[in-house]
Amino acid sequence: MPQTIHFQYTVPGDDFTRAGEASSSVKKALKKIGINPEVIRKVAIAMYEGEINMVIHAGGGSIDVDITPDEVRMVLVDHGPGIANIDLAMQEGWSTAPDDVRSLGFGAGMGLPNMKKCSDDMTVESVVGQGTTVRMTVLCH
Amino acid sequence: MKITPAVLARELGFSVLAGGQSLERAVDCAYSCDLLSFVMGRAPAGCAWVTVMGNVNAVAVAVLADCACVILADGVALDPAAKEKAEAQDVAVLSSGEPVFETALAVHELLSARQ
């Protein structure tokens, strides 16, 4: 396989039915090139949580994925309201999701914690009023 | 003997709402929760996931968390968009008329008896 495979996705805002398309597509690609199933699961979960966050909070965004023989790197960028207190947002159970989102089964305050749990490295940069960038790396070995 | 969603349906009287080849996948354990992010973070791969969430996001979660099947408890319906997605992604979805706990317990007991 080539050294790096790159994917780019646009996540539409306010469309829960399409959330998960990007992560499903990456999952399929990783399966095709024979990546370890546990690594695939971690990437799929981390990315889907990111997609859902973009739909709930940010009106959509973009995701860039680089797959190398050693790692999967994901960069999720949105131009939503930003996160005022990242430490608080990283705590399990902390959520600012509205009730209609909770009725779908989301908004449990597990998104960012799940993303961190599934990543070998994760950084969150956010500016209130401008948006959020999340970078995640999952090692393949 | 391998327990599959098809075996669960036959032995426990669940109806099959969706699924093709996925009906023959091995089920390793039972898991139950309705909060999708909890399921994403905690459902074991290969589980039979018992829930009352019959929406399209539940199907996406089942795919991404690598669940062996979804079992909708209490006779909850699989909504049309979710059914379409389950068929497209080949996710086995079963329906049980029993509540969540009784459904998960029945799956667990069948798995324990066959091991």
Interface residues (C-beta under 8 A of the other chain):
Chain A: F16 T17 A19 G20 S23 S24 K27 P37 E38 R41 A44 I45 Y48 E49 I52 L104 G105 F106 G107 A108 G109 M110 G111 P113 N114 K117 C118
Chain B: D34 L35 L36 S37 F38 M40 G41 A45 M53 N55 V56 N57 A58 A60 V61 V63 L64 A65 D66 A81 Q89
